[in-house]
Amino acid sequence: MMLQSSLSRCFMSTTRSTITKNKSATTTATHRSISSAQLTISSDSPNNNNIIPQNKQDLQFGKVFSSHMLQIPYKGGSGGWQSPEIVPFHDLKISPAASSLHYGLQCFEGMKAYKSVNDSNDIRLFRPQLNMKRLSNSMDRLCMPGSDFDHEELIECIAKLVRLDQDWIPTEEGYSLYIRPTVISTHPYLGVAAPDEILLYVITCPVGPYYPSGFAPVRLTADTPYVRAWPGGTGAAKVGGNYAGSMKPQTDASNRGYSQILWVFGEEEEITEVGAMNVFFFLEKEDGSKGRELVTPPLTRGDILPGVTRQSIIDLSKSWGEFDVVERSITLPEVRKAASGGRLIEAFGAGTAAVVTPISHIEHKGSDIEIPATGDLTKRFFSDLMGIQYGRIEGPEGWSVKI
């Protein structure tokens, strides 16, 4: 019965009011959603080991964490989402049988809080609604309960956490507070089944510029026997297993002098992502029209993560109206042909950590495809997106959210 009940959630809507029918009666089970009004903040003293760094230039990504964390349990037998809590940063205590430890039932997000360059009391998030949508989709892909949580309510809980630890946000453009929402199964039983219990928690850490000394173009290799994702898999979800499988090929590439892997799929060598980022190619059209197009692989196969920076680059480009923006399949042979014909203008990766990363070389079948770097368009995207994030530029409505 337990396995049947757990599996059935995969095929049922997880709306807050679920109608359950049987032979004798029809009942309505109400599951609570996340509510920021129920948030409590612990009065316990933070861990003394968490100290704000005095020299922000020494910050290393993910090494120092702020004083507090947000945690919101979900318990299927206790009505759904429990009251959110902000508590001192601490180690988690879960059962060694928890299914997150055995079956990879965990997903996460990556986002940042920024202090405006014009006013250090002006704190902003960048398009957090997209992060919430993606987290919800990742939870649903893993058959986690509660994936229909209220996005605005979780954003408000995160905003309260950030405001509480706002002294941890470094000032100056390029510095920010990295925010890591995470959901893990705490279901304390062995057996491959959808979990009844999960924990959503959020930790934060101050981070510095990805390029402290300016842009550093990366060298990529596509010569790997491994595949990051495939149609019907979990490539479109931000789950830990996608990253675990990339560790060995990334290490192999690094040992051969390449920064990251350009992931491809299938016999036609369709390009998907670069490292843990989305990828873009800026090309002159092959039809001789002298027109230009910005190409990024499509999301339609389900093997590419819908990046927030990716979507922002697409939206900005379309608002400029200066060149075509195309989401379509692009292969390595096409890139090589464009490069040899002088039509490949530039290429770059895009993601939360670096914003954009210029690409200078791609190893393909033993030889390098050379790409001009760093291109003007790459620089423009970096400047405009950073400007919006730090309040230097007025961006589209809803992008820079003041908290």
Phi, psi and chi 1 to 4 in degrees:
 res  aa     phi    psi   chi1   chi2   chi3   chi4
   1 MET       -  -39.2  -72.5  -64.1  -67.1      -
   2 MET   -63.9  -44.8  179.2 -176.2  -62.0      -
   3 LEU   -64.4  -42.3  178.1   60.0      -      -
   4 GLN   -63.9  -41.3 -178.3 -179.9    3.4      -
   5 SER   -64.7  -40.8  174.1      -      -      -
   6 SER   -68.2  -44.8  -63.4      -      -      -
   7 LEU   -67.3  -31.3  -71.3  175.7      -      -
   8 SER   -63.8  -24.4   67.0      -      -      -
   9 ARG   -65.0  -25.7  -79.3 -161.4  -56.5  -85.7
  10 CYS   -65.3  -23.8  -67.1      -      -      -
  11 PHE  -112.1   11.0  -54.4   99.6      -      -
  12 MET  -121.3  150.2  -64.6  170.6   62.7      -
  13 SER   -64.1  139.8  169.6      -      -      -
  14 THR   -99.3   34.0   54.2      -      -      -
  15 THR   -65.4  161.9   53.9      -      -      -
  16 ARG   -65.0  -28.4  -66.4  175.3 -154.1  168.8
  17 SER  -116.0  107.1  -66.6      -      -      -
  18 THR  -105.9  126.0  -59.4      -      -      -
  19 ILE   -86.8  122.3  -54.4  -62.0      -      -
  20 THR  -111.6  123.1  -55.6      -      -      -
  21 LYS  -113.1  141.1  -64.0 -176.8  178.3  179.1
  22 ASN  -141.6 -172.6   56.2   36.8      -      -
  23 LYS   -68.1  -30.7  -67.6 -178.4 -179.4  179.2
  24 SER   -99.3  -26.6   59.6      -      -      -
  25 ALA  -159.7  164.4      -      -      -      -
  26 THR  -118.5  123.3  -61.0      -      -      -
  27 THR  -122.7  156.4   58.8      -      -      -
  28 THR  -115.0  119.9  -59.7      -      -      -
  29 ALA  -101.6  121.4      -      -      -      -
  30 THR  -100.8  127.0  -58.9      -      -      -
  31 HIS  -113.3  126.5  -63.9  -82.4      -      -
  32 ARG   -66.6  142.6  -70.9 -171.3  -60.6  -89.3
  33 SER   -95.4  175.8 -173.0      -      -      -
  34 ILE   -68.5  135.4  -65.9  172.7      -      -
  35 SER  -132.1  116.7  171.6      -      -      -
  36 SER   -68.0  -21.6   61.1      -      -      -
  37 ALA   -67.4  -22.5      -      -      -      -
  38 GLN   -93.2    3.0  -62.6  176.7  -10.0      -
  39 LEU   -65.1  134.4  175.6   70.5      -      -
  40 THR  -119.9  150.6   60.2      -      -      -
  41 ILE  -117.6  121.7  -60.0  177.1      -      -
  42 SER   -66.3  143.1  171.3      -      -      -
  43 SER   -91.9    0.3   59.0      -      -      -
  44 ASP   -64.3  147.9  -66.8  -16.0      -      -
  45 SER   -71.1  137.7  -61.0      -      -      -
  46 PRO   -62.7  159.1  -20.6   32.3      -      -
  47 ASN   -60.6  126.9 -171.3  -28.7      -      -
  48 ASN   -67.5  -13.7  -71.0  -28.2      -      -
  49 ASN   -74.8  -16.2  -67.7  -30.6      -      -
  50 ASN   -91.7   98.9  -67.2   47.9      -      -
  51 ILE  -120.0  133.9  -59.8  173.2      -      -
  52 ILE   -62.9  123.8  -60.4  175.0      -      -
  53 PRO   -60.9  136.4  -20.3   32.2      -      -
  54 GLN   -79.8  -31.0  -64.3  -58.2  -53.0      -
  55 ASN  -112.8   99.3 -171.0   -5.9      -      -
  56 LYS   -66.8  -19.8   62.9 -175.5  179.4 -176.9
  57 GLN   -65.8  -18.5  -77.1   74.0   27.5      -
  58 ASP   -92.9    3.3  -65.7  -25.4      -      -
  59 LEU   -62.4  134.1  -74.5  172.9      -      -
  60 GLN  -118.7  139.0  -63.4 -177.0   50.9      -
  61 PHE   -58.0  127.3 -179.4   84.3      -      -
  62 GLY    71.6   17.6      -      -      -      -
  63 LYS  -102.8  -27.0  -64.5  -67.3 -176.7   69.8
  64 VAL  -124.6  131.6  177.8      -      -      -
  65 PHE  -117.7  148.6  -62.5   94.3      -      -
  66 SER   -73.6  177.0   57.9      -      -      -
  67 SER   -71.6  -27.4  -60.2      -      -      -
  68 HIS  -125.6  166.5  -63.0   88.8      -      -
  69 MET  -143.5  156.7   61.1 -172.3  -71.6      -
  70 LEU  -104.1  138.3  169.4   69.3      -      -
  71 GLN  -140.2  137.2   56.3 -173.6   30.1      -
  72 ILE  -138.8  104.0  -43.7  174.2      -      -
  73 PRO   -77.4  152.4   -8.0   24.0      -      -
  74 TYR  -120.0  126.1 -178.8  100.9      -      -
  75 LYS  -128.1  112.8  -61.9 -178.1  178.9  179.5
  76 GLY   -60.8  -33.3      -      -      -      -
  77 GLY   -84.0   -3.1      -      -      -      -
  78 SER  -123.4   27.5  -60.7      -      -      -
  79 GLY    94.5    3.6      -      -      -      -
  80 GLY   107.3 -136.6      -      -      -      -
  81 TRP   -67.5  131.9  -72.0  106.6      -      -
  82 GLN   -89.9  178.3  -53.1  -61.6  -66.7      -
  83 SER   -67.3  133.0  -62.6      -      -      -
  84 PRO   -67.2  146.5  -17.0   30.6      -      -
  85 GLU  -133.1  139.0  -60.5  177.1  -76.9      -
  86 ILE  -105.6  121.1  -67.6  177.9      -      -
  87 VAL  -132.2  164.4  -63.4      -      -      -
  88 PRO   -58.2  144.8  -26.9   36.3      -      -
  89 PHE   -55.2  130.8 -177.4   92.9      -      -
  90 HIS  -154.9  163.9   65.4  -79.6      -      -
  91 ASP   -73.7  148.2  -67.6  -20.8      -      -
  92 LEU   -84.1  150.7  -60.7  178.5      -      -
  93 LYS  -121.6  110.5 -179.0 -179.7  179.0 -178.7
  94 ILE  -134.8  162.4   61.9  173.0      -      -
  95 SER   -64.8  141.0  167.2      -      -      -
  96 PRO   -66.3  -11.2   20.7  -30.9      -      -
  97 ALA   -93.4    0.2      -      -      -      -
  98 ALA   -53.9  134.1      -      -      -      -
  99 SER   -69.5  -16.0   54.7      -      -      -
 100 SER   -65.0  -28.5   57.8      -      -      -
 101 LEU   -82.9  -19.3  -56.0  176.9      -      -
 102 HIS  -109.2  -33.3  -62.4  -90.1      -      -
 103 TYR  -123.5   12.9  -50.2  115.7      -      -
 104 GLY    69.9   25.4      -      -      -      -
 105 LEU   -81.2   78.4  -72.0  171.2      -      -
 106 GLN  -157.0  146.4   64.9   93.7 -111.3      -
 107 CYS  -145.6  168.0   54.8      -      -      -
 108 PHE  -157.0  174.4   64.3   94.9      -      -
 109 GLU  -133.1  163.9  -89.4  -56.1  -45.6      -
 110 GLY  -134.9  122.2      -      -      -      -
 111 MET  -149.1  173.7   48.0 -162.6  -62.0      -
 112 LYS  -139.0  152.5  -70.0  179.4  178.1  179.6
 113 ALA  -111.0  138.9      -      -      -      -
 114 TYR  -125.3  144.6  -49.2   85.0      -      -
 115 LYS   -94.7  130.1  -77.8 -174.0  174.8  177.3
 116 SER   -58.5  142.5  168.6      -      -      -
 117 VAL   -70.5  -15.7  -67.4      -      -      -
 118 ASN   -95.7  -20.0  -58.1  -45.3      -      -
 119 ASP  -157.9  112.8  179.7    0.9      -      -
 120 SER   -68.3  -13.2   61.8      -      -      -
 121 ASN   -87.3   -6.0  -67.3  -42.2      -      -
 122 ASP   -93.5  103.9  178.9    0.9      -      -
 123 ILE  -108.5  137.1  -57.7  170.9      -      -
 124 ARG  -133.5  150.7  -59.4  161.5  178.6 -109.8
 125 LEU  -110.8  154.6  -57.8  176.4      -      -
 126 PHE  -109.7  110.1 -177.2   70.8      -      -
 127 ARG    47.5   50.6  -53.1 -168.4   77.8  176.5
 128 PRO   -63.2  -23.0   26.4  -36.5      -      -
 129 GLN   -60.8  -33.4  -63.4   86.2   -5.8      -
 130 LEU   -69.1  -36.2  -64.7 -177.5      -      -
 131 ASN   -65.2  -41.1  -65.6   98.6      -      -
 132 MET   -65.4  -40.9  -62.3  -58.9  101.5      -
 133 LYS   -62.4  -42.7  178.4 -179.0  178.6 -179.2
 134 ARG   -69.1  -38.6 -169.7  169.9   62.7 -175.7
 135 LEU   -62.5  -43.0 -179.2   61.8      -      -
 136 SER   -60.6  -43.2  180.0      -      -      -
 137 ASN   -65.6  -38.7  -70.3  -19.8      -      -
 138 SER   -64.7  -42.9  -64.0      -      -      -
 139 MET   -61.5  -43.1  -68.8  173.5   62.9      -
 140 ASP   -63.6  -39.5 -178.8   67.7      -      -
 141 ARG   -62.5  -30.7  179.9   63.1 -179.9   83.6
 142 LEU   -92.5    7.9  -62.6 -179.4      -      -
 143 CYS    59.1   37.7 -154.1      -      -      -
 144 MET   -84.9  141.6  -71.4  179.6  166.6      -
 145 PRO   -72.0  159.8   29.0  -35.6      -      -
 146 GLY    78.0   14.0      -      -      -      -
 147 SER   -71.1  -11.0   62.0      -      -      -
 148 ASP   -94.3   27.4   63.6  -24.0      -      -
 149 PHE   -57.9  157.2   64.3   86.9      -      -
 150 ASP   -74.6  112.5 -171.2  -49.9      -      -
 151 HIS   -61.6  -43.0  -64.3  177.6      -      -
 152 GLU   -65.8  -33.4  -66.9  -59.4  -34.3      -
 153 GLU   -68.5  -40.0  -70.3  -63.8  -54.0      -
 154 LEU   -68.4  -38.5 -180.0   54.0      -      -
 155 ILE   -59.0  -41.7  -69.9  172.8      -      -
 156 GLU   -65.8  -38.8  179.8   56.6   27.6      -
 157 CYS   -62.0  -43.7  -70.2      -      -      -
 158 ILE   -64.4  -40.1  -68.1  172.6      -      -
 159 ALA   -60.2  -39.5      -      -      -      -
 160 LYS   -67.8  -36.9  -69.8 -178.7  177.7  179.4
 161 LEU   -63.0  -45.9  172.2   66.3      -      -
 162 VAL   -64.2  -42.2  171.3      -      -      -
 163 ARG   -63.7  -37.9  -73.0 -163.6  -66.8  -94.8
 164 LEU   -63.5  -38.4 -179.1   64.0      -      -
 165 ASP  -106.9   31.2  -78.8  -12.2      -      -
 166 GLN   -64.3  -22.0   62.5 -177.6  -67.3      -
 167 ASP   -66.8  -15.6  -70.3  -16.4      -      -
 168 TRP   -83.0   -9.8  -75.2   81.4      -      -
 169 ILE   -82.7  114.4  -50.6  175.7      -      -
 170 PRO   -67.3  146.0  -13.9   28.2      -      -
 171 THR   -85.7  164.9   56.1      -      -      -
 172 GLU    95.1  139.1 -171.9 -179.4  -23.4      -
 173 GLU   -60.5  136.0 -170.0  165.2  -39.0      -
 174 GLY   104.6  -21.8      -      -      -      -
 175 TYR  -102.4  148.8  -67.7   86.6      -      -
 176 SER  -162.8  177.3   58.6      -      -      -
 177 LEU  -108.6  112.8 -171.8   71.7      -      -
 178 TYR   -76.0  135.4 -175.6   79.5      -      -
 179 ILE  -118.5  126.6  -56.9  169.0      -      -
 180 ARG  -122.2   87.9  172.9   56.2   64.5   88.0
 181 PRO   -70.7  136.1  -15.0   30.5      -      -
 182 THR  -138.3  142.4  -54.4      -      -      -
 183 VAL  -126.5  126.5 -174.4      -      -      -
 184 ILE  -127.4  149.6   61.6  171.9      -      -
 185 SER   -78.6  128.4  167.8      -      -      -
 186 THR  -108.4   11.8   51.8      -      -      -
 187 HIS   -53.7  112.5 -171.9   76.2      -      -
 188 PRO   -89.4   39.0   34.6  -34.3      -      -
 189 TYR  -137.0  147.6  -54.2  106.0      -      -
 190 LEU   -78.0  158.8  -63.0  179.0      -      -
 191 GLY   120.3  133.0      -      -      -      -
 192 VAL   -79.0  100.7 -178.7      -      -      -
 193 ALA  -154.1  155.5      -      -      -      -
 194 ALA   -63.8  140.5      -      -      -      -
 195 PRO   -76.2  150.2   27.9  -34.4      -      -
 196 ASP   -93.8  -21.6  -74.2  -39.5      -      -
 197 GLU  -130.9  135.9  -61.3 -179.3    5.2      -
 198 ILE  -138.7  165.6   60.0  175.5      -      -
 199 LEU  -130.1  123.6  174.8   65.6      -      -
 200 LEU  -100.3  122.7 -170.8  163.3      -      -
 201 TYR  -135.2  157.7   66.1   90.8      -      -
 202 VAL  -132.8  123.8 -178.0      -      -      -
 203 ILE  -117.9  158.7   55.4  177.9      -      -
 204 THR  -135.9  155.0   66.9      -      -      -
 205 CYS  -151.3  140.1   58.1      -      -      -
 206 PRO   -72.1  138.8   26.1  -31.9      -      -
 207 VAL  -135.7  154.3  -65.9      -      -      -
 208 GLY  -103.5 -172.6      -      -      -      -
 209 PRO   -62.3  141.3  -17.5   30.2      -      -
 210 TYR   -66.6  -33.7 -163.9   85.0      -      -
 211 TYR  -117.6   82.5  -58.0  108.6      -      -
 212 PRO   -63.1  -23.6   19.3  -29.9      -      -
 213 SER  -115.9   23.3  -58.0      -      -      -
 214 GLY   100.8  174.0      -      -      -      -
 215 PHE   -57.1  139.5  -91.5  130.1      -      -
 216 ALA  -128.9   98.4      -      -      -      -
 217 PRO   -57.9  145.6  -23.8   34.5      -      -
 218 VAL  -107.1  150.1  -65.3      -      -      -
 219 ARG  -100.7  127.9  -67.7  167.9   51.6   86.5
 220 LEU  -112.7  156.9  -50.7  178.9      -      -
 221 THR  -127.0  138.0  177.9      -      -      -
 222 ALA  -106.6    2.1      -      -      -      -
 223 ASP   -88.1   78.3  -69.1   -5.5      -      -
 224 THR  -140.9  143.8  176.7      -      -      -
 225 PRO   -79.9   -4.4   29.4  -35.5      -      -
 226 TYR   -93.8  157.5  -58.8   99.6      -      -
 227 VAL  -124.5  133.3  177.3      -      -      -
 228 ARG   -73.3  -46.3  174.7 -166.3  171.1  -88.1
 229 ALA  -155.0  169.4      -      -      -      -
 230 TRP  -151.3  158.9   48.1   89.1      -      -
 231 PRO   -56.3  133.2  -26.3   35.6      -      -
 232 GLY    87.9   -5.9      -      -      -      -
 233 GLY   -89.1 -148.7      -      -      -      -
 234 THR  -110.7   17.9   58.7      -      -      -
 235 GLY   -61.9  -26.4      -      -      -      -
 236 ALA   -86.4   -3.5      -      -      -      -
 237 ALA  -109.2  149.7      -      -      -      -
 238 LYS   -93.9   76.4 -158.4  167.5  177.8   65.8
 239 VAL  -112.4  150.8  -59.6      -      -      -
 240 GLY   -60.9  -33.0      -      -      -      -
 241 GLY   -61.2  -30.0      -      -      -      -
 242 ASN   -62.1  -34.8  -67.7  -16.4      -      -
 243 TYR   -85.0  -35.2  -62.0   81.5      -      -
 244 ALA   -59.3  -41.4      -      -      -      -
 245 GLY   -70.0  -13.6      -      -      -      -
 246 SER   -92.8   -8.2   70.4      -      -      -
 247 MET   -62.2  -48.9  -60.9  -61.4  174.6      -
 248 LYS   -65.8  -50.1  177.1  175.9  172.2   51.4
 249 PRO   -62.5  -33.4   12.9  -26.1      -      -
 250 GLN   -67.0  -40.3  174.3   58.3   49.9      -
 251 THR   -64.2  -42.5  -60.5      -      -      -
 252 ASP   -60.4  -43.8  -67.8  -14.2      -      -
 253 ALA   -64.0  -42.9      -      -      -      -
 254 SER   -62.7  -39.2  179.9      -      -      -
 255 ASN   -66.0  -19.8  -70.6  -20.5      -      -
 256 ARG   -99.2    7.5  -65.0 -162.4  -59.3  109.6
 257 GLY    92.3   14.2      -      -      -      -
 258 TYR  -108.8  143.4  -68.3   92.1      -      -
 259 SER   -72.7  -43.6  -55.6      -      -      -
 260 GLN  -151.6  175.0  -64.2 -176.7   26.9      -
 261 ILE  -104.0  136.7  -68.9  175.7      -      -
 262 LEU   -91.3  109.2 -177.6   67.8      -      -
 263 TRP   -79.3  133.7  -62.5  105.7      -      -
 264 VAL  -128.3  163.4  -61.2      -      -      -
 265 PHE  -139.7  136.7  177.6   78.4      -      -
 266 GLY    84.2  171.8      -      -      -      -
 267 GLU   -65.8  -27.4  -66.3 -178.1   -1.4      -
 268 GLU   -84.1   -0.6  -65.1 -177.2    2.6      -
 269 GLU    57.8   54.3  -61.5  179.4  -68.5      -
 270 GLU   -72.0  128.6  -67.5 -179.4  -86.3      -
 271 ILE   -76.6  137.9  -65.5  168.9      -      -
 272 THR  -117.0  -65.5   59.4      -      -      -
 273 GLU  -141.7  171.3  -64.5 -169.9    2.3      -
 274 VAL  -122.3  115.1   49.3      -      -      -
 275 GLY    59.3 -120.5      -      -      -      -
 276 ALA  -110.1   26.8      -      -      -      -
 277 MET  -122.7  160.0  -63.9 -177.1  -70.4      -
 278 ASN   -75.9  164.1  -62.9  118.5      -      -
 279 VAL  -133.1  146.0   65.2      -      -      -
 280 PHE  -132.1  146.3  -71.5   82.0      -      -
 281 PHE  -127.8  130.2  -64.3   89.6      -      -
 282 PHE  -104.9  117.2 -167.3   38.3      -      -
 283 LEU  -128.7  151.5  -52.0  161.0      -      -
 284 GLU   -83.4  137.3  -69.3 -177.3   -2.2      -
 285 LYS   -64.3  147.3  -66.9 -177.0  177.1 -179.4
 286 GLU   -78.7  -13.3 -167.1  174.4   10.7      -
 287 ASP   -79.5    1.7   59.9   10.4      -      -
 288 GLY    80.9    8.4      -      -      -      -
 289 SER   -79.3   -7.6   64.6      -      -      -
 290 LYS    67.2   10.0  -64.2 -173.6  178.2  179.4
 291 GLY   -77.1  161.3      -      -      -      -
 292 ARG  -123.2  152.8  -65.3 -178.8  172.3 -172.8
 293 GLU  -141.1  142.7   60.7  178.7   -6.0      -
 294 LEU  -101.6  118.1 -177.8   64.8      -      -
 295 VAL  -113.3  133.6  178.9      -      -      -
 296 THR  -136.6  143.6 -168.3      -      -      -
 297 PRO   -59.4  148.8  -25.6   35.8      -      -
 298 PRO   -80.1  162.4   32.3  -36.2      -      -
 299 LEU   -92.0   -1.6  -56.3  178.9      -      -
 300 THR   -65.8  -27.6   49.0      -      -      -
 301 ARG   -78.2  -18.9  -73.9 -162.8  -49.8  -98.9
 302 GLY    83.3   14.3      -      -      -      -
 303 ASP  -110.2    9.7   58.4  -13.5      -      -
 304 ILE  -127.1  136.4  -66.6  173.7      -      -
 305 LEU   -73.5  131.7 -169.0   69.4      -      -
 306 PRO   -77.3   86.0   27.4  -32.5      -      -
 307 GLY   -69.8  145.2      -      -      -      -
 308 VAL   -67.5  -43.0  176.0      -      -      -
 309 THR   -66.4  -39.3  -52.4      -      -      -
 310 ARG   -55.6  -50.6  173.5 -171.0 -176.8  -84.8
 311 GLN   -64.7  -36.0 -172.7   59.9   51.3      -
 312 SER   -67.6  -37.9  -59.0      -      -      -
 313 ILE   -65.6  -42.4  -73.0  171.5      -      -
 314 ILE   -61.5  -46.1  -69.0  171.6      -      -
 315 ASP   -64.7  -43.5  -67.4  -18.4      -      -
 316 LEU   -62.4  -45.9  -86.5 -178.4      -      -
 317 SER   -59.6  -43.4  -60.7      -      -      -
 318 LYS   -66.5  -33.8  -71.1 -178.3  177.3  179.2
 319 SER   -69.5  -29.5   71.8      -      -      -
 320 TRP   -72.7  -37.9  -64.6  -20.6      -      -
 321 GLY    67.1   27.4      -      -      -      -
 322 GLU   -97.5  -18.1  -60.5  172.3   10.0      -
 323 PHE  -157.2  165.0   45.8   80.2      -      -
 324 ASP   -74.7  142.1  -69.0  -17.2      -      -
 325 VAL  -115.7  118.7 -175.3      -      -      -
 326 VAL  -127.8  127.1 -174.0      -      -      -
 327 GLU  -100.1  102.4  -64.0  178.1   69.6      -
 328 ARG  -152.3  165.3   65.6  166.4  175.6   82.7
 329 SER   -66.1  135.9  174.2      -      -      -
 330 ILE  -136.1  132.6 -177.1  168.3      -      -
 331 THR  -106.0  162.6   66.1      -      -      -
 332 LEU   -64.4  -41.2  -98.9  175.3      -      -
 333 PRO   -58.7  -35.9  -29.0   37.2      -      -
 334 GLU   -65.9  -40.7  179.6 -175.6   -9.7      -
 335 VAL   -64.7  -43.3  169.7      -      -      -
 336 ARG   -61.7  -43.3  179.7  179.5  -74.0  -79.4
 337 LYS   -63.4  -41.5 -178.9  179.3  178.3 -177.6
 338 ALA   -65.3  -39.5      -      -      -      -
 339 ALA   -66.4  -44.3      -      -      -      -
 340 SER   -68.3  -25.9   62.0      -      -      -
 341 GLY   -92.1    4.3      -      -      -      -
 342 GLY    74.3   17.5      -      -      -      -
 343 ARG   -99.0   -9.7  -66.4 -174.1  -62.2  102.8
 344 LEU   -86.2  105.3  179.3   53.5      -      -
 345 ILE   -79.7  -47.1  -56.6  168.2      -      -
 346 GLU  -167.6  167.5   55.7 -171.7  -76.3      -
 347 ALA  -148.6  151.3      -      -      -      -
 348 PHE  -157.9  155.3   55.9   88.5      -      -
 349 GLY   -94.0  161.5      -      -      -      -
 350 ALA  -142.3  131.3      -      -      -      -
 351 GLY  -168.7  172.1      -      -      -      -
 352 THR   -62.6  -43.7  -62.2      -      -      -
 353 ALA   -64.5  -51.8      -      -      -      -
 354 ALA   -99.6  -12.2      -      -      -      -
 355 VAL    70.8  -75.5 -175.5      -      -      -
 356 VAL  -135.2  148.6  -68.2      -      -      -
 357 THR  -130.0  113.5  -61.7      -      -      -
 358 PRO   -66.5  145.0   21.7  -30.1      -      -
 359 ILE  -112.0  129.4  -61.7  168.7      -      -
 360 SER  -110.0  -26.9   60.9      -      -      -
 361 HIS  -146.0  147.5  -65.2   77.9      -      -
 362 ILE  -132.1  116.7  -59.9  172.1      -      -
 363 GLU   -76.9  127.2 -178.1 -167.5   34.4      -
 364 HIS  -141.8  114.3  178.3 -135.0      -      -
 365 LYS    55.0   43.6  -64.6 -177.4  176.9  179.0
 366 GLY    89.2   -7.0      -      -      -      -
 367 SER  -130.7  155.8   63.3      -      -      -
 368 ASP   -91.9  135.1  -80.9   -3.2      -      -
 369 ILE   -90.0  119.7  -57.9  170.8      -      -
 370 GLU   -92.0  137.5  -64.2 -171.5    5.4      -
 371 ILE  -129.8  132.8  -53.9  171.5      -      -
 372 PRO   -59.2  131.5  -22.5   33.2      -      -
 373 ALA  -152.3  140.4      -      -      -      -
 374 THR   -97.1  132.8  -61.1      -      -      -
 375 GLY   -79.0  162.0      -      -      -      -
 376 ASP   -63.8  -37.1  -69.9  -20.6      -      -
 377 LEU   -68.2  -40.6 -173.6   60.8      -      -
 378 THR   -57.5  -46.7  -55.8      -      -      -
 379 LYS   -62.7  -37.8  -65.0  175.5 -177.4  176.4
 380 ARG   -67.4  -43.8 -177.2  179.4  178.6 -175.0
 381 PHE   -61.3  -43.3  -79.7  128.2      -      -
 382 PHE   -60.9  -47.8 -178.0   78.8      -      -
 383 SER   -64.4  -45.3  177.1      -      -      -
 384 ASP   -69.9  -42.7  -79.0   15.8      -      -
 385 LEU   -67.0  -41.5  -72.5  170.9      -      -
 386 MET   -63.8  -39.6  -70.2  -83.3  -75.7      -
 387 GLY   -61.7  -40.6      -      -      -      -
 388 ILE   -68.0  -42.8  -65.3  169.0      -      -
 389 GLN   -63.3  -36.0  -69.8  166.4  -11.5      -
 390 TYR   -99.9    9.1  -72.6   90.6      -      -
 391 GLY    77.5   11.4      -      -      -      -
 392 ARG   -78.5  -28.0  178.0  167.8   45.8   80.5
 393 ILE  -124.8  138.4  -62.7  174.3      -      -
 394 GLU   -80.0  110.7 -172.7   68.5   30.3      -
 395 GLY   -91.0 -178.2      -      -      -      -
 396 PRO   -56.4  153.7  -24.6   35.0      -      -
 397 GLU   -59.2  131.7 -176.4  177.0   -3.0      -
 398 GLY    89.4   -4.4      -      -      -      -
 399 TRP   -79.0  -52.2  -78.3   28.3      -      -
 400 SER   -99.4  105.6 -173.2      -      -      -
 401 VAL   -99.2  114.1  179.1      -      -      -
 402 LYS   -76.6  135.2  -65.0 -177.8  179.5 -177.5
 403 ILE  -121.8      -   59.9  171.9      -      -
